[in-house]
Amino acid sequence: MFGKKKIIPKIDQEQLELITYAQKRISQKKRFYGHVVFFFISASVLLIFNIFLKLGANFTVLEIPWSIVVSIVWFLFVIYHAVKVFILNAFMNAKWEKKQLEKLVDAQKKRLEKLKISLEKEDKHIAQSKDFNKNNMQTIPNLTLIVATAEANEIGKNNDLIWRLRNDLKRFKALTSGHCIIMGRKTFESFPKPLPNRLHIVITRQANYNVPEGVIVVNSLEEAFTKIPETEKQPFVIGGGEIYKQAIPYTERIELTKVHANFDADTFFPEFDLNQWKEVNNEFHTKDENHDYEFSFITYIRK
C-alpha cells in the first residue's frame, strides 16, 4: 500500500531538559511574585492594625513598633527570595548556550551534506535521462505527479475532494503555478474555471470537446506529452485516478499529501512498487483550526 505510517514527532534529551527548566523557571517566578504580593498586603495590614488601630501598641523591639520590625524582617526574606530566583538559580548560562549553538551548527552541516549528495544523484539521473531520444525513453524529464491521498489511497468521491486542507491547497498552487498541468476530463470539469498562470492539457476521448481558449485537448497521455512546451522545466500530472495509473511509468517525481485518516471514496490512487522510489522529504502537520486531519507532505524521486 502506498504511503507510510503516521510520523510521531520526536524530542531529544536536551530539548526535554530545556522544557523542564522552562517549566521550573515559570513556577519559580510565580511563587516569587506571589510572595511579593502577599508581603505588601500582609505588611500593610500589620502596620494599619499596629500603628493606626493601636493593636499591640505597647509591644516594641528596641522601641520600634513590632509591626515595623516584622515588616523589615519579612522584606529581607523577600530580597533573599529575589536573589535566589534571579541570581543564584540561573536558567541558562554561557556554557549551555555555546553547547546548543555548536550542536545546531553540526546538525545543519550534516543536513547540508545529505542534501548535497541527494541533489548530485538527482542531477545525474536527470542528465542521463536527457541523453535518450524522447520517443524511446521511459520517463519524461522531471514529470511530476501531485496528489493528495488518505490512508487507503482514497482521492475523492463524486468528482470532488473529500477533505479541505488549507496548507495542501496552498502547496498545490505554489508548486504548479507557472507550469504545465496534465489532467483527465473529469478533473478539469471539477474546476469552476481554468486555474490561473498554468497551461492546461486535458485528456478525453470525447470528440469536439468544448474548452475555453488556451486549454489544449488531446486524446491520450502520450499525445499530451507532445504538447508540453520545450521551455517547460517541470510538467505536472494532477489526476484523476486512471491518468495517474497511466502516468506512473513516465514519472520521475511524486509530490504526495498523505492525509492520516480514512474516507468513503470512489476514486483511488494506484498501488505501485515503492522500492523503485526514494523518499527525499517528509513533513508532518498536526490538526489545527484550519485542518481537521493530520497530514504529511512527502516527496519521492525515482531511483
Secondary structure by P-SEA (a helix, b strand, c coil): cccccbbbbbbcaaaaaaaaaaaaaaaaaaaaaaaaaaaaaaaaaaaaaccccccccccccccccaaaaaaaaaaaaaaaaaaaaccccccccaaaaaaaaaaaaaaaaaaaaaaaaaaaaaaaaaaaaaccccccccccccbbbbbccccccccccccccccccaaaaaaaaaacccbbbbbcaaaaaacccccccbbbbbbbccccccccccbbbbccaaaaaaaccccccbbbbcccaaaaaaacccccccccccccccccccccccccccccccccbbbbbcccccccbbbbbbbbbcc
